[in-house]
Amino acid sequence: MKTSTFLAAVSALAGTAAAESMAKLRELKIDTWARQQEVGAFDIDRYQPTAATSCVNGKAGEYQCSNVDLKGFLRHQDMGSSTRKGNDIWGWTAPNGREFAAVGQTDGTAFVELLSDGSLVYLGRLPTQTTSSSWRDMKVIGNHVYIGSEASNHGLQVFDLTKLLTISPSSPKVFSTSSDLTAIYKGFGSSHNIVAHEETNMIYAVGTAASAGCRGGLFMVNVTNPASPVKAGCLSAGGYVHDAQCVIYKGPDTRYTAKEICFNFNEDTLDIVDVTSKSNPTTLSSKTYTGASYTHQGWLVDSSMKYLLLDDELDEYYGAGKAANKKTTTYIVDISSLTAPVFSGLYQSPATSIDHNQYVVNGLSYQSNYGSGLRIVDVSSIPSKPDGSGLKQVGFFDCYPEDDSYGGRAEFTGSWSVYPFFKSGYVLLNSIERGVFSLKYTGADAAFSSE
């Protein structure tokens, strides 16, 4: 947590818990997963292969659902993982239109192809560069995937995804962490998240170790030449950044039109930063909110860049602020002024669960919310109702039936992340325990989409 904002947070959040650090969050998660390990949650053959199943009368096999069909599934053990624990996921569409995903696991990254019927086939894997870690993150720019991890001295793996185009599923390949990499960038060792900005060919590694010299802030790497990544700058002023979204700004604050702006989720604040000059990035604002416990991730609502969604990973866990009822709480931020953002409202899910990652496509927010799985929320009403009163859940797929009998729990179990950007409309959800799910939303389009 940033010292500069701590006192302000205490003053603004009288009667609530101050935000935690990543060290505390890491401790809570490791304790949870150790308990799961003890009861066999990651044992081989703990979960059975599952065929495509339509959502009928609120169930798709053992999974609770609404307006979401199960089209494909691969267990972590089916994708070559010896630890059988999952984390992040990202997708890639090849120049010929074929769709693939990089599936994060504690011991490496698995590669799968998404077929036209929504089924998944395993093609191979890239092992971790050093040791296993529960945190592995990947993003794609062009035809390369960039992979970081909290594993010590891991660096940034750069892998050419076109290698997947000629692999037969009958002979999956374990790629070499030396000869099969386009590059291994060692300018930093460990990292928590990888942020990609395709328009500028920039990778922003966040949550890097102290040895990287960036205080965990935006560690900027130019990957215009994937074979030769180059450090472009560092934003250390705001301290630890957990995640970010970076854009070429086209929003209402015309002072920053065409500037490269990053929206940083900084443990206890939303920080908005102008990174146009990599040697001199400028923080435009830093804003906290009632109930701030661990500012985790978020996404712009639409291309107008007037509103942003933000999720806090510990407000439900601690029952802080508006999340006292432990219902998944999404905060709405009016960013019409980049120097004076306003928290204008919020949305609460009908489910009890911790939120983790969300991405917005055509007025629908696809949320990966731990124990409640995939939640799809129509957010298209925000421009007319920025208090959140018009938001509604339109579909879900609960990939963690273990807590169903309790009505859900605010714990770090279930889904980790979601990838909803494929042209085919299939949505991939990666779970911690089971594996990767291929899903298809069958409900209505957003009531109004400004995309």
Buried (B, 14 or more C-beta within 10 A) or exposed (E): BBEEBBEBBEEEBEEBBBBBBBEEBBEBBEEBBEEBEEEEBBEEEBBEEBEBBBBEEEBBBEBBBBBBBBBBBBBBBBBBBBBBBBBBBBBBBBEEEBBBBBBBBBBBBBBBBBBEEBBBBBBBBBBBBBEBBBBBBBBBBBBBBBBBBBBEBBBBBBBBBEBBBEBEEEEBBEBEBEEBBBBBBEBBBBBBBBBBBEEBBBBBBBBBBEEBEBBBBBBBBBBEEBEEBEBBBBBBBBBBBBBBBBBBBBBBBEEBEEBBBBBBBBBBBBBBBBBBEBEEBEBBBBBBBBBBBBBBBBBBBBEBBBBBBBBBBBBBBBBBBBBBEBBBBBBBBBBBBBEEBBBBBBBBBEBBBBBBBBBBBEBBBBBBBBBBBBBBBBBBBBBEEBEBEBBEBBBBBBBBBBBBEEEBBBBBBBBBBBBBBBEBEBBBBBBBBBBBBBBBBBBEEBEEBBE
